[in-house]
C-alpha cells in the first residue's frame, strides 16, 4: 500500500478533499482548496501535499501533509481532519509522524 492509495481511499470514502503533488506552495494550495470547499458544501475539509513536498518525498523519503477544516460549517476541528488522515495512512501501512497536536503538521515517510 502507499500514500497514493491512502489519499485515493480518503477521497472516495470521506468528505475530505485530498490532493497530491498539488500546486507549487502551501499558500497556492490552500487558496485553491478553500475555493474548492466553497463549491462542495458537503466537504468537511481537505488534505494535500504540494509540489515542493513531492520533491522532499522523492529525495528525502519524507514530506508534510497540509490539512484544514471547513471554517463556516460543521463542528470539525483541524485536529479532527488530521486524525482522519492519519487513520487512513495507518490503514494503508504508511508510517506517519504526528503527535496529535493541532499545531503540528502531519508528516509521512515515503512508502510509495
N, C-alpha and C positions, 0 to 999 in steps of 0.2 A: 504494500500500500504506500501511498505518498501524500504529500501536501496537496498535490493536484486533485487526487481522489477525495481528500477531506473537504476541500473547497467545493468540489462538484457536489458532494453529498450535502454539505451545508446549504448550498444554493438551491438544491432540489427539495430538501426536507425541512427547512426552517424558513422563517420570514426575515432572514438576514441576507442582504445583498453581498455577494462575495466576488471580488475581482482580484486577479493575479497579474503580476507584472503590469500594473495599471498606472498610467501617467508617469511623468518623469520625477515628480517630487510629491511630498506629503500635502503641501498646500493645494496643488492642482488636483490631486486625487480626492481630497476631502471636499473641495468646491464642486467637482463633478458629481460625487456621490451624494452630497447634500441636495443637489438638483434632482438626482435620480429618486431620492427618498420622497421629494415633493410630488413626483409623478406617480409613485406607487405607495399610496396611503396605507396599505396593509402591511408594509415592511416596517420592522421594528428597529432596524439599524443596519450597519454594514461592517465588513471586514475586508482588508485588502493588503497587498504589498505593492510597492512601487517598482519602477524600472531600476532605480538606484538599489533598492533592496534585492532585486533579482541579481544584480551584479555581485552583491555580497553573498547571496545564496550560492552562486556558481563558484566564486573564487575563495570564499572563506567558510563554506559549509554552515552558514549562519545567516539569519535575516530577521527582520522585525515585521510584525503584523500590526497594522493600524486598525482601529475599530472605533465605532461611535454608536450611540443610541439615537433614537428619534427624540428630539427635544420637545416637540409640541404635542405628543400623544403617547399613550401607554405609560405605564408605571415601570419602565425598564431602565436600569442604570447602565452606564458604560461597563461596570463590573459584571453585570448580568450578561452582556454581549460577549465579553471576554471569556466568561465561564462556559458559555455555549460553544464558542470557537474552540477552546481548549478541550472540551469534552469530545468534539469531533476529531481534533488532532489525535487525541489518545485513542479513540475508536479506530483510527486508521494507522496506528502504530507510529505516529510522528511524535518524537520526543520534543516537548515544549519546555520552555523556561519561563514560568510566570509564577510569581509569589502569591498572587491573589490580591495584590494591591491595585486599586483602580488607577493610580497614577503611573503604574509601570506598564509599558507596552509589552505584550506577549512576544516572545521570540520562539523560533523553532530551529532545530538542527536540520540540515539538509539530509533527507532520507528519500529523495526522489531523483 
